[in-house]
Each structure stands twice: as structure tokens, then as C-alpha cells.
Amino acid sequence: MPGQSAHFPPALPLTSQPLPYLTFLGHAGFSGFPSPAQDYEPCTLDLNTRLVKNPTATFYVTATGDSMEGWGIFEGDLLIVDRSIEPRLGHILIAMLEGEALIKRYALYRGTPHLCSGHPNYPPLPLEGSDCQLWGVVRAVVHEYVR
């Protein structure tokens, strides 16, 4: 982050169990005339391949609280976080700010870098002069509709 030193904690271990392979049966958004045989060819959907681009730099976090609801992140959502991505404005970050672990959007507020929530009850948090450690950039959010 500009003007800030980002200190990464030691790499967190990934789970030793891979995510399960799911059978993917449908296609959406294609035009033209697909082969009728495609309806009977199941292919697998590997969530590791789809969501984890750099396995050695990836970890998972469960969201708590309501501060990111405006950005589509809700209590209990699973976040896939990549430590190898260079943070840019607009990215959702996992950071330790003044000793508190946070999920916030990296943005400019009144011309200076801040960590911003997606809820009006939580003000932007300035990065200038703060003790901020970047843990990684949120690559994906898994939101369950039925638990």
C-alpha cells in the first residue's frame, strides 16, 4: 500500500484435504447449436482449480460481523485469500490494523489511503500513521444460501 509498509506474517498452512470435485452438468451463456451429446457428458468442477491460483500463498478466512455487507460479504462467508496479489485500490483486503484483524476495501477517502467498510455505520480507517499489516487480497467469496 502506498506510504505504508506491509508486513506479511508467516505463511499459514493450507488444509491437507483438497476440496471435493463436484460434477458440473450445465452450461450457460453459450450461443449457437451445441451437440446433443453434451447434455450427457458430465465434467467435474474443481473448486481448487477455479478459486485457488497460487496454493502456497492461499488461505481461508470466515467473515464475521456486518461491516462488509454492502460489498456482498456476510457473516459466515468463506473468503479465499491470496497473499501473492499486490493490493490495488478497490481490492478487498485482510489486514491487521492496530492489532485488530479486519476485512476491508482498500480505497482513497478524501485523497488518502483508507480501509473502508461496506456499511454506513463504520467509518473509513486511515492508513497514514497507522500500524497496518497486510495479510492478503480476497480472491473469492463463498456465500452459502442454505446452511
C-alpha positions as CSV (number, residue, x, y, z in Angstrom):
1,M,0.0,0.0,0.0
2,P,1.4,3.4,-0.9
3,G,3.1,5.1,2.1
4,Q,2.7,2.0,4.2
5,S,4.9,-0.9,5.0
6,A,3.1,-4.1,4.5
7,H,4.5,-6.8,6.8
8,F,3.3,-10.3,6.0
9,P,3.0,-12.9,8.8
10,P,4.5,-16.3,8.2
11,A,2.6,-18.4,5.7
12,L,-0.4,-20.2,7.1
13,P,-0.7,-23.8,6.2
14,L,-3.4,-25.0,3.8
15,T,-5.7,-27.8,4.8
16,S,-4.3,-31.2,3.9
17,Q,-7.6,-32.2,2.5
18,P,-8.4,-31.0,-1.0
19,L,-11.8,-29.5,-1.8
20,P,-14.1,-32.1,-3.3
21,Y,-14.6,-32.5,-7.0
22,L,-18.2,-31.6,-8.0
23,T,-20.0,-32.7,-11.1
24,F,-20.9,-29.8,-13.3
25,L,-23.9,-30.6,-15.5
26,G,-25.0,-27.3,-17.0
27,H,-23.8,-24.6,-19.4
28,A,-25.0,-21.0,-19.5
29,G,-24.4,-18.1,-21.9
30,F,-23.5,-20.1,-25.0
31,S,-24.9,-19.3,-28.4
32,G,-25.2,-21.5,-31.5
33,F,-26.2,-25.1,-31.7
34,P,-24.5,-27.3,-29.1
35,S,-24.1,-31.0,-29.7
36,P,-27.0,-33.0,-28.1
37,A,-24.4,-35.3,-26.7
38,Q,-23.1,-32.5,-24.4
39,D,-26.1,-32.9,-22.2
40,Y,-24.9,-36.4,-21.3
41,E,-21.2,-35.6,-20.7
42,P,-20.7,-34.6,-17.1
43,C,-17.5,-32.7,-16.4
44,T,-16.0,-32.1,-13.0
45,L,-15.7,-28.7,-11.3
46,D,-12.6,-28.5,-9.1
47,L,-13.0,-25.6,-6.7
48,N,-9.3,-25.6,-6.0
49,T,-8.5,-25.1,-9.7
50,R,-11.3,-22.5,-10.1
51,L,-10.6,-20.4,-7.0
52,V,-7.0,-21.0,-5.9
53,K,-4.5,-19.6,-8.3
54,N,-1.4,-19.8,-6.0
55,P,-1.9,-22.7,-3.5
56,T,1.3,-21.9,-1.4
57,A,0.1,-18.3,-0.9
58,T,-3.6,-19.0,-0.3
59,F,-5.5,-19.3,3.0
60,Y,-9.2,-19.3,4.0
61,V,-11.0,-16.9,6.4
62,T,-14.5,-16.9,7.7
63,A,-16.1,-13.5,7.8
64,T,-17.7,-12.2,11.0
65,G,-19.8,-9.1,11.5
66,D,-21.8,-6.9,9.2
67,S,-19.3,-4.3,8.1
68,M,-18.9,-5.7,4.5
69,E,-22.5,-6.4,3.7
70,G,-22.5,-3.6,1.1
71,W,-19.8,-5.4,-0.8
72,G,-21.6,-8.8,-0.7
73,I,-19.7,-10.3,2.2
74,F,-21.8,-11.6,5.0
75,E,-21.4,-13.2,8.4
76,G,-20.2,-16.8,7.9
77,D,-19.0,-16.4,4.3
78,L,-15.8,-18.2,3.4
79,L,-13.1,-15.9,1.9
80,I,-10.3,-17.3,-0.3
81,V,-7.3,-15.0,0.4
82,D,-4.2,-14.8,-1.8
83,R,-1.0,-13.4,-0.2
84,S,0.8,-13.2,-3.6
85,I,-1.5,-10.5,-5.1
86,E,-0.2,-6.9,-5.0
87,P,-3.0,-4.8,-3.4
88,R,-4.6,-2.2,-5.6
89,L,-7.3,0.4,-5.0
90,G,-10.7,-1.4,-4.9
91,H,-9.4,-4.7,-3.7
92,I,-10.9,-6.3,-0.6
93,L,-8.1,-6.9,1.9
94,I,-7.4,-8.9,5.0
95,A,-5.3,-6.7,7.3
96,M,-4.2,-6.3,10.9
97,L,-4.8,-2.7,11.8
98,E,-3.7,-1.5,15.3
99,G,-3.9,-5.2,16.5
100,E,-7.3,-5.9,15.0
101,A,-7.9,-8.3,12.1
102,L,-10.2,-6.7,9.5
103,I,-11.8,-7.4,6.2
104,K,-12.0,-4.0,4.4
105,R,-11.9,-2.5,0.9
106,Y,-8.7,-0.5,0.0
107,A,-9.8,2.9,-1.2
108,L,-9.0,6.5,-1.3
109,Y,-11.1,8.6,1.0
110,R,-10.6,12.4,0.8
111,G,-7.4,11.7,-1.3
112,T,-5.6,9.4,1.2
113,P,-5.5,5.6,1.5
114,H,-8.1,4.1,3.8
115,L,-9.6,0.8,4.7
116,C,-13.3,1.2,4.0
117,S,-16.3,-0.9,5.0
118,G,-19.4,-1.6,3.0
119,H,-21.7,-0.4,5.8
120,P,-22.6,3.2,6.7
121,N,-22.2,2.5,10.5
122,Y,-18.4,2.0,10.1
123,P,-16.2,5.0,9.1
124,P,-13.2,4.7,6.8
125,L,-10.0,3.9,8.7
126,P,-6.9,5.9,7.7
127,L,-3.7,4.1,6.9
128,E,-1.4,7.0,7.2
129,G,0.4,6.8,10.5
130,S,-1.2,3.5,11.5
131,D,0.3,0.1,12.3
132,C,-1.1,-1.9,9.4
133,Q,0.0,-5.4,8.3
134,L,-1.4,-6.7,5.1
135,W,-2.3,-10.4,5.2
136,G,-3.6,-10.8,1.7
137,V,-6.2,-9.9,-1.0
138,V,-9.6,-11.6,-1.1
139,R,-9.7,-13.5,-4.4
140,A,-13.2,-15.0,-3.9
141,V,-16.2,-15.3,-1.5
142,V,-18.2,-18.4,-1.0
143,H,-21.7,-17.4,0.2
144,E,-24.0,-20.2,1.3
145,Y,-27.7,-19.7,0.9
146,V,-28.7,-22.7,2.9
147,R,-26.7,-23.8,6.0
